[in-house]
């Protein structure tokens, strides 16, 4: 493994990384940074969340910015408000010790657009955005992306699974000739291939990290045989055995998430739900409490969990296995982040063992039975 200095990262950034306790490059940073620093290229990075890809693309992007020009030179598009806020915060922390300031602005739905329009009037070199809000701002002529040299699609597969296909097409059509596009995704689904073929150079460099492990290797996988009636008792027992640990419980439906949250609250657990019908303000409040460790357990639906990036979660519990295997990967990836270990535990009822086999075979993992 190289050091950040050997990868070509400037001293000011290395000082900020040290302060953030990022001392040794992760596998993806080691593979990607020299490529993106050294060449003007279109790029495809295949990697799971939690592997350190923000620094892998964020540091080369910051190195490419000319701080003397008050124009938007970098554009990062991400699926959720939470991820946008997080990326903006991370880039800001990276720039703490550099001589000339680089200004980063985040734009997303759920906040007054006028406030964001006013913020974009200030000198801004990098914009981090959700697709819908960015398109709205482009259509109002409130943001100028004609000088963008680097456009980054982060978690591209999540954006497509959340229905942003049209928006992405409309954004990618702008300013194609004088920019490089860097795409990061956990999977190479057909829709991602179509974006690559339509909007990216045919000789784009492609780097795949942990190619053979679709799921983070630091996660151990388990299942518990139970019945519908016994599920609540099993969850309560599990949580009692893990006092002081933090995790996410996944439910398939919004109603299921709400019901389980109420049941666990009645049992005295420090728990809150994250589901689709919540107002953005409520959602932010829950996520803030969870990040600040005021909440022990989050109960979430699959769509609501997009962008949950919280370190030190020791387990993920599947109230039911998801309908799509991609969702199993995304769910499990909420634990074992930043090099830590974690457990993914599925509750299965009679007749569902074939689903466990399918997860094992498709994802190349081993699921062990767990007894309470």
C-alpha positions, 0 to 999 in steps of 0.5 A: 500500500502507498501513502497519500504522499506517494499517491500525489496528494498535496501536503495541505490535504494530507494534514487534513486527512490526518486530522480526520484519522485517514492515515493509510489509503484504502484499496479504492483510494490506492487504485483510483487516486493516481489515475484521476490525478494523473490523467484527464479521462472518463472513469468508471469505478465499481465499488461498494459504499463504505470503501472510502470512495469519497476521498478517492474521487474528492481529492483528485477533484479538489486538486483539479480546481483553479481557486482563482476562477469563480466558476463551477468547475466540479459537479457531483450528483448523488441520490439523496439529500443526506449523501449530498450533505455528507459529501459537501461536509467531507470536501469542506474538511479536506480543504481545511489546510490548503492556502486558497479556499475552494468553495463547495455548495450543496443543493437538494430538495426539501429546502427552499430553492430561493435560499439555494439560488442565493447561495449559488450567487456567491463564488462557487467552484464545486456543486454537490446536488441531487438530480431533481433539484439540480435540473430545477436550478438549471431550468431556472438559469440559477446555476451555470454548469457550462464550465464544469470540467469534471462531472461525478456520478456517485452511487449511480445504481442507487440514482437509477433505482430511485427513478432519476433516469430521466433527470440524469439524461437531461443533466448529462446532455449539457456540456458534454464536449469539454468535461470528464465524467467519473461514474461510481457504482456498486453494480454494473446494471444494464442502465448503467452500461447505457449511460456509459455507452451514451455519455462517456468515452469508449476508452474510459478507464475502469477500475473494480475493487473487491471484484469477487466480493459483491458484499463487504468482506468485513460483514458476517452473514446469519439467519435465524429460523423463526415464525411470524408470531415469534419475530418480535420476541426474537428482535427484543431478545437480540436487542437485549443481548446487544445493549450499547450496540447500534444498528438498523432494522429493515422492513419491507413496508412503511406500515411495517416499519411504523408498527415495529417502531411502536412495539419496540418503543413500548418495550423501552428501546431507544428507536425511531423509524425512517420511512417514505411518508416523513417530512424532510424536517422529521427525517433530518431530525431522526438522522441527526439523533442517530448520528449523535448516538442519541438513538440506538436503533433505526427502523427503515424501509429500503428506499428511506435507507439510501444515504444512511452513512453512519460509522460504528453500526455493528449490525443490520437486521432484516425483518424480512429478506428484501425482494431484490438481491441488490437491496440485500447488498445495500442494506448489509453495507450500512454496517462494517464501514470504514474498515470495521466489522459487522453482522447482517442477520435475517429473520426467516420463517418456514419456507424461506430457506430457499431465499437464503440459498439464493443470497448465498449463491448469487452473492458468493457469501456464507450465511450461518444459522444463528441460535438465540 
